[in-house]
Amino acid sequence: MKKPNKKYTSIYVFMAVMLLIILGCTGYNDSTYKDVGNYTLVVSKNGKHSFVFNYNWSGDPADNVIAFPATDGAKAEVEKVGGFIGIGVPCPFDIKVENGVRCESLNPDDYEFPVSFEDMLFEMKIGKDISDFYSALPVCASSEAYGYTGVEQPDGSMIFYRFLVTVDCDPANETFYSKDGILYVTKDNSKVELPYESTIAQLDSEALNGSETDSTEAESMSVRENESYDPMEPMAVMVLSLDERSFSVDLSDNPIADGIWEKVKTDAPELSFTDDGDSGKVADLPWEIAPENDFEETTAEAGDVLFLNGNRICICYGEKTGNFIKIGEIYSSGEEMKEFFGGEDDVKGRLYLEWTE
């Protein structure tokens, strides 16, 4: 089986739900889901932290403001929009509709009841305390009907709403800023991927109006590289397990990461990490992984997994600059990375694959 592409992250949401049902657990590690108004939060075990998992839309067009609060009723600080649970299973933020109907076609003649198509514009307000925003396009985003959700009307008809989002970020937020309704990361001015982007919406609009879209452009908007991919097929996730905590590793798309993936498929090595004095823990790999591309001076940050000269792997718990190749990422906060990898003590870990059901 090939290494899963990070573009498939929405599949993990389904897998996460299945794991919760099977194992009877919720949230990060033994944490809970809590509905607060129109929001579903994932609250940490100690009740001090939480992230926004879903916005639950009522179906009323007047109910169009998504504002992320600073705290919920249990005094759990809302720090993030979207996040990760368990060993690091992604739970990207999304807009949900109770009893919403998935749109299968933009042709009204394909339905046995009256249907119409309308735009639903949400105003998303990002508060000053939000420090992370994790969202992802679902695997069906290449469908022309993606972004439309049906809401049944009292007369038995159906309105399929196309979700659109405009963002307004609090100027006091130090992590993000907004411009022209789009959310950006302050550090590098990169655009934050939202579940309903204007480029996807434009593609749907052109399909609805019967106009043709350039095949190259449409292909670039697709989140699936392999249309034959089966989302129900068991998936392997690479895990770095320590004594007290396990982390999922999202591998990059390069020859080094591919080589490590192939090795770990048949071997689960024990690794001994020592501190490099530069915000990283370094371990020797038990195999020879010959790089096919040159090392370049790059800046990494907490959570990045690096391949170093000398057949070594490095886990970053802070920012570092040097000659290395990024081979993956651990989605965890900088504070947690420092907690488990920081300091002068050695860290023992095991690298292995864990399969979803």
C-alpha positions as CSV (number, residue, x, y, z in Angstrom):
1,M,0.0,0.0,0.0
2,K,1.3,3.4,-0.9
3,K,2.0,6.1,1.7
4,P,-1.3,8.1,2.3
5,N,-1.3,11.5,0.7
6,K,-2.0,14.4,3.1
7,K,-4.7,15.5,0.7
8,Y,-6.8,12.7,2.0
9,T,-7.0,14.1,5.5
10,S,-10.7,14.3,5.5
11,I,-10.8,10.5,5.3
12,Y,-9.2,10.5,8.8
13,V,-12.2,12.2,10.2
14,F,-14.4,9.2,9.3
15,M,-11.7,6.9,10.6
16,A,-11.6,8.9,13.8
17,V,-15.3,8.5,14.4
18,M,-15.1,4.8,13.8
19,L,-12.2,4.6,16.3
20,L,-14.3,6.5,18.9
21,I,-17.2,4.1,18.5
22,I,-15.0,1.0,18.7
23,L,-12.8,2.2,21.5
24,G,-15.4,4.2,23.4
25,C,-13.1,7.2,23.7
26,T,-13.4,10.8,22.6
27,G,-11.3,13.9,22.1
28,Y,-7.5,14.3,22.4
29,N,-6.7,11.5,24.9
30,D,-9.8,10.7,27.1
31,S,-11.3,14.1,26.4
32,T,-14.9,14.9,25.6
33,Y,-17.1,16.5,22.9
34,K,-19.3,19.3,24.1
35,D,-21.9,21.3,22.3
36,V,-21.9,25.0,23.1
37,G,-24.5,26.9,21.2
38,N,-24.0,26.2,17.5
39,Y,-20.5,24.8,18.1
40,T,-19.1,21.3,18.9
41,L,-15.9,21.6,20.9
42,V,-13.3,18.9,21.8
43,V,-12.3,19.6,25.4
44,S,-9.1,18.3,26.9
45,K,-9.1,15.8,29.8
46,N,-8.2,18.5,32.4
47,G,-10.9,20.8,31.1
48,K,-8.6,23.7,30.5
49,H,-8.2,23.6,26.7
50,S,-10.4,22.9,23.7
51,F,-10.7,23.3,19.9
52,V,-13.7,24.0,17.7
53,F,-14.5,20.8,15.7
54,N,-17.8,21.8,14.0
55,Y,-20.1,24.7,13.4
56,N,-23.6,23.3,13.4
57,W,-25.7,25.4,11.1
58,S,-29.5,25.6,11.9
59,G,-30.5,25.9,8.2
60,D,-31.7,29.5,8.7
61,P,-30.0,31.9,6.2
62,A,-30.1,34.6,8.8
63,D,-27.9,32.5,11.1
64,N,-24.7,33.2,9.1
65,V,-22.1,34.4,11.6
66,I,-19.4,32.0,12.8
67,A,-17.6,33.6,15.7
68,F,-15.0,31.6,17.6
69,P,-15.4,32.5,21.4
70,A,-12.6,32.9,23.9
71,T,-14.1,30.4,26.4
72,D,-16.9,28.0,26.7
73,G,-19.2,27.4,29.6
74,A,-16.8,25.1,31.3
75,K,-14.0,27.7,31.3
76,A,-12.0,25.7,28.7
77,E,-9.9,28.0,26.7
78,V,-10.6,27.8,23.0
79,E,-7.2,28.0,21.4
80,K,-7.7,26.4,18.0
81,V,-10.1,25.8,15.2
82,G,-9.8,22.1,14.2
83,G,-7.3,19.8,15.8
84,F,-6.1,16.3,16.4
85,I,-7.3,13.5,18.7
86,G,-5.7,10.3,20.1
87,I,-2.4,9.5,18.5
88,G,-2.9,12.5,16.2
89,V,-5.9,11.6,14.0
90,P,-6.9,14.8,12.2
91,C,-10.2,16.4,13.0
92,P,-10.5,19.4,10.6
93,F,-13.0,22.1,11.2
94,D,-16.2,21.9,9.1
95,I,-19.7,23.3,8.8
96,K,-22.4,20.7,9.5
97,V,-26.1,20.8,9.0
98,E,-28.4,18.5,11.1
99,N,-30.3,16.2,8.7
100,G,-28.5,17.9,5.8
101,V,-28.7,16.1,2.5
102,R,-25.6,15.6,0.3
103,C,-26.0,17.1,-3.2
104,E,-25.4,14.4,-5.9
105,S,-26.3,16.5,-8.9
106,L,-26.7,20.1,-10.1
107,N,-29.4,19.1,-12.5
108,P,-32.9,19.7,-11.1
109,D,-34.3,17.1,-13.4
110,D,-32.4,14.4,-11.5
111,Y,-34.7,14.8,-8.5
112,E,-38.2,13.6,-7.8
113,F,-39.1,16.7,-5.8
114,P,-38.7,20.5,-6.4
115,V,-35.1,21.7,-5.8
116,S,-33.3,25.0,-6.0
117,F,-29.7,26.1,-5.6
118,E,-28.7,29.1,-3.5
119,D,-25.5,30.6,-2.1
120,M,-25.1,30.7,1.6
121,L,-22.4,33.1,2.7
122,F,-21.0,32.7,6.2
123,E,-19.0,35.5,8.0
124,M,-16.3,33.8,10.0
125,K,-14.9,35.9,12.8
126,I,-11.5,34.8,14.2
127,G,-10.9,36.0,17.8
128,K,-7.6,37.2,19.1
129,D,-6.9,34.1,21.1
130,I,-7.1,31.6,18.1
131,S,-3.5,30.3,17.5
132,D,-4.1,27.5,15.1
133,F,-6.6,26.7,12.3
134,Y,-6.8,23.3,10.8
135,S,-9.2,22.5,8.0
136,A,-9.1,20.3,4.9
137,L,-11.0,19.7,1.8
138,P,-12.9,16.3,1.7
139,V,-12.1,13.7,-0.9
140,C,-15.3,14.6,-2.8
141,A,-14.1,18.1,-3.5
142,S,-13.4,17.3,-7.1
143,S,-17.1,16.7,-7.6
144,E,-19.1,19.5,-9.4
145,A,-21.7,19.3,-6.6
146,Y,-19.1,19.7,-3.8
147,G,-20.0,22.5,-1.4
148,Y,-23.8,22.1,-1.7
149,T,-25.8,20.8,1.2
150,G,-29.6,20.2,1.0
151,V,-32.0,21.6,3.6
152,E,-35.6,20.3,3.4
153,Q,-38.3,23.0,3.4
154,P,-41.7,22.8,5.1
155,D,-43.4,22.4,1.7
156,G,-41.4,19.3,0.9
157,S,-39.0,21.1,-1.5
158,M,-35.3,21.1,-1.1
159,I,-32.9,24.0,-1.2
160,F,-29.3,23.1,-1.9
161,Y,-27.0,25.7,-0.3
162,R,-23.5,26.3,-1.6
163,F,-21.4,27.3,1.4
164,L,-19.1,30.3,0.9
165,V,-17.0,31.8,3.7
166,T,-15.6,35.3,4.2
167,V,-13.2,35.8,7.1
168,D,-12.7,38.7,9.5
169,C,-9.8,38.3,11.9
170,D,-9.3,40.3,15.0
171,P,-6.4,42.8,14.5
172,A,-5.1,41.8,17.9
173,N,-4.5,38.2,16.8
174,E,-0.8,37.6,16.6
175,T,-1.0,34.4,14.5
176,F,-3.4,35.3,11.7
177,Y,-4.7,38.3,9.7
178,S,-7.4,38.7,7.2
179,K,-7.5,40.6,3.9
180,D,-10.4,40.8,1.4
181,G,-12.2,38.0,3.3
182,I,-9.3,35.6,3.2
183,L,-7.3,34.3,6.2
184,Y,-3.5,34.4,6.2
185,V,-0.7,33.3,8.5
186,T,1.2,36.3,9.8
187,K,4.5,34.6,9.9
188,D,4.9,33.8,6.2
189,N,1.8,35.4,4.6
190,S,0.6,32.0,3.5
191,K,-3.2,31.5,2.8
192,V,-5.1,29.3,5.3
193,E,-7.0,26.6,3.5
194,L,-10.7,26.7,4.4
195,P,-13.2,23.9,3.7
196,Y,-15.2,26.1,1.2
197,E,-12.7,28.1,-0.9
198,S,-13.7,30.6,-3.5
199,T,-11.8,28.7,-6.2
200,I,-13.9,25.6,-5.6
201,A,-17.1,27.6,-5.4
202,Q,-16.2,29.3,-8.8
203,L,-15.7,25.9,-10.3
204,D,-19.1,24.8,-9.1
205,S,-20.7,28.0,-10.3
206,E,-19.4,27.5,-13.8
207,A,-20.6,23.9,-13.9
208,L,-24.1,25.1,-12.8
209,N,-24.2,27.7,-15.6
210,G,-23.3,25.1,-18.1
211,S,-19.9,26.7,-19.0
212,E,-16.8,24.7,-19.6
213,T,-13.8,24.9,-17.2
214,D,-10.3,24.5,-18.5
215,S,-9.3,20.8,-17.8
216,T,-5.9,21.8,-16.4
217,E,-7.5,24.2,-14.0
218,A,-10.1,21.6,-12.9
219,E,-7.4,19.1,-12.4
220,S,-5.4,21.4,-10.2
221,M,-8.4,21.9,-8.0
222,S,-8.9,18.2,-7.4
223,V,-7.8,16.9,-4.0
224,R,-7.4,13.3,-5.3
225,E,-4.5,12.2,-7.3
226,N,-5.9,8.7,-7.7
227,E,-9.6,8.6,-8.6
228,S,-9.7,4.8,-7.9
229,Y,-8.8,5.4,-4.2
230,D,-11.2,3.6,-1.9
231,P,-11.9,5.5,1.3
232,M,-13.1,2.3,3.0
233,E,-9.8,0.6,2.5
234,P,-7.7,0.2,5.6
235,M,-5.0,2.9,5.9
236,A,-1.6,2.8,7.5
237,V,-0.5,5.8,9.6
238,M,3.2,6.1,10.7
239,V,3.5,6.5,14.5
240,L,6.4,7.6,16.8
241,S,5.7,6.0,20.2
242,L,7.3,7.2,23.4
243,D,6.8,5.8,26.9
244,E,4.0,8.3,27.7
245,R,2.8,9.5,24.4
246,S,2.3,8.5,20.8
247,F,2.5,10.9,17.8
248,S,1.3,10.3,14.2
249,V,3.8,11.4,11.6
250,D,2.5,12.9,8.4
251,L,5.2,12.1,5.9
252,S,6.2,14.5,3.1
253,D,6.2,13.6,-0.6
254,N,9.8,13.1,-1.4
255,P,12.2,10.1,-2.0
256,I,13.6,10.2,1.6
257,A,10.2,10.0,3.2
258,D,9.2,7.3,0.7
259,G,12.3,5.3,1.6
260,I,11.7,5.4,5.3
261,W,8.1,4.4,4.8
262,E,9.1,1.3,2.8
263,K,11.6,0.4,5.6
264,V,9.1,0.8,8.4
265,K,6.6,-1.4,6.6
266,T,8.8,-4.4,7.4
267,D,10.7,-3.1,10.5
268,A,9.7,-1.2,13.6
269,P,13.0,0.2,14.9
270,E,13.7,1.4,18.4
271,L,15.4,4.8,18.2
272,S,17.5,6.7,20.8
273,F,17.2,10.4,20.5
274,T,19.8,12.8,21.9
275,D,19.6,16.5,22.1
276,D,21.5,18.5,19.5
277,G,21.5,21.7,21.5
278,D,19.5,23.5,18.8
279,S,15.9,22.7,19.5
280,G,16.1,19.2,18.1
281,K,16.3,15.5,19.2
282,V,18.5,13.4,16.8
283,A,18.6,9.6,16.3
284,D,20.6,7.4,14.0
285,L,18.5,5.4,11.5
286,P,19.2,1.6,11.3
287,W,19.1,1.6,7.5
288,E,20.9,3.4,4.7
289,I,18.6,5.9,3.1
290,A,20.4,7.5,0.1
291,P,19.1,11.0,-0.6
292,E,18.2,11.7,-4.2
293,N,18.1,15.5,-3.7
294,D,20.6,17.9,-2.2
295,F,20.5,19.3,1.3
296,E,19.5,22.9,1.4
297,E,19.6,25.5,4.1
298,T,16.1,25.5,5.5
299,T,14.3,26.8,8.5
300,A,12.2,24.3,10.5
301,E,9.8,24.7,13.3
302,A,8.4,22.7,16.2
303,G,6.8,19.4,15.0
304,D,8.9,19.1,11.8
305,V,10.7,15.8,11.2
306,L,14.0,16.2,9.4
307,F,16.5,14.0,7.6
308,L,20.1,15.0,8.4
309,N,23.4,14.2,6.8
310,G,24.8,11.0,8.2
311,N,21.6,9.0,7.9
312,R,20.0,10.6,10.9
313,I,16.5,11.7,11.8
314,C,15.7,14.8,13.9
315,I,12.5,15.8,15.7
316,C,12.2,19.6,16.2
317,Y,10.7,21.0,19.4
318,G,11.5,24.6,18.4
319,E,12.7,26.6,15.4
320,K,16.0,25.7,13.8
321,T,18.0,26.5,10.7
322,G,20.4,24.3,8.9
323,N,21.1,21.9,6.0
324,F,18.5,19.2,6.0
325,I,15.5,17.7,4.2
326,K,12.0,17.9,5.8
327,I,10.5,14.4,5.6
328,G,7.4,14.9,7.7
329,E,5.5,16.7,10.4
330,I,4.0,15.9,13.8
331,Y,0.8,17.9,14.3
332,S,1.2,19.0,17.9
333,S,1.6,22.3,19.7
334,G,5.0,23.8,20.4
335,E,4.4,23.5,24.1
336,E,3.7,19.8,23.8
337,M,6.8,19.2,21.6
338,K,8.9,20.9,24.2
339,E,7.3,18.9,27.0
340,F,8.2,15.5,25.4
341,F,11.3,16.3,23.4
342,G,12.9,19.3,25.0
343,G,15.7,19.3,27.5
344,E,19.0,17.5,27.7
345,D,17.7,14.0,28.6
346,D,17.7,11.3,25.9
347,V,14.4,10.1,24.5
348,K,13.6,6.6,23.5
349,G,11.0,5.9,20.9
350,R,9.7,3.3,18.4
351,L,8.7,4.0,14.8
352,Y,6.0,1.8,13.4
353,L,2.8,1.7,11.3
354,E,-0.7,1.5,12.8
355,W,-3.6,0.4,10.6
356,T,-7.1,1.8,10.7
357,E,-10.0,-0.6,10.8
